[in-house]
Amino acid sequence: MNLEDVFCSKTRMKILKLLWKFGQLNTSDLAHRLGSSHLATLRHLTLLKEEGIVTQRMSGRTRFFRFAHTMKAKATIKLLEVWN
């Protein structure tokens, strides 16, 4: 997937801002803060995970997401830092 496809979604950008602000959130917390459904939020998170920007940790049935330790994730964090 190319850069435009990853960053063209307002929802994905909001997810990235929330993870940057809070460090780690579960799918339900993200969906609630976005005013979005659990499934729609999970689809965006899955795309970000496949691109190596976020990583997932399971605790029971709960999925927690945070930024990965990859070049793409570090570049995304830097962009958010500069932009905010």
C-alpha positions in Angstrom: 0.0 0.0 0.0 1.3 3.5 -0.7 1.5 6.5 1.5 -1.6 8.2 0.1 -3.7 5.2 0.8 -2.6 4.9 4.4 -3.0 8.6 5.3 -6.0 9.5 3.2 -8.5 8.5 5.9 -9.5 11.0 8.6 -10.4 8.1 10.9 -6.9 6.6 10.5 -5.3 10.0 11.2 -7.5 10.4 14.3 -6.4 6.9 15.5 -2.8 7.8 15.0 -3.3 11.1 17.0 -5.0 9.2 19.8 -2.2 6.6 20.0 0.4 9.3 19.9 -1.4 11.1 22.8 -2.2 8.2 25.0 0.5 5.7 24.0 -1.7 2.6 24.0 -5.5 2.1 23.7 -7.7 -0.9 23.2 -10.1 -1.2 20.2 -13.2 -0.3 22.3 -11.6 2.8 23.7 -10.5 4.0 20.3 -14.0 3.3 18.8 -15.6 5.2 21.6 -13.3 8.2 21.3 -13.8 8.2 17.5 -17.6 7.8 17.7 -17.1 4.8 15.3 -18.2 1.2 15.4 -15.8 -1.4 16.8 -15.6 -3.2 13.5 -14.8 -0.1 11.5 -12.2 0.9 14.0 -10.7 -2.6 13.9 -10.5 -2.5 10.0 -8.5 0.7 10.2 -6.2 -0.7 12.9 -5.6 -3.9 10.9 -4.5 -1.8 7.9 -2.1 0.2 10.1 -0.8 -3.0 11.6 -0.2 -4.6 8.2 1.7 -1.5 7.2 3.9 -1.8 10.3 2.8 1.5 11.8 1.1 0.0 14.9 1.4 -3.2 16.8 -1.2 -5.3 18.6 -1.0 -7.0 22.0 -3.7 -9.3 23.3 -4.8 -9.5 26.9 -7.5 -12.1 27.0 -10.0 -11.0 24.3 -8.9 -7.4 24.4 -6.7 -6.0 21.7 -4.3 -3.2 22.7 -2.7 -1.1 20.0 0.4 1.2 20.1 3.0 2.4 17.7 5.4 -0.2 16.4 9.2 0.1 16.6 9.6 0.5 12.8 10.9 3.3 10.5 7.3 3.9 9.3 6.0 4.3 12.8 8.9 6.5 13.8 8.3 8.7 10.8 4.6 8.9 11.6 5.3 9.9 15.2 7.8 12.6 14.0 5.1 13.9 11.6 2.6 14.1 14.4 5.1 15.9 16.7 6.0 18.5 14.1 2.4 19.0 13.0 1.1 19.4 16.6 
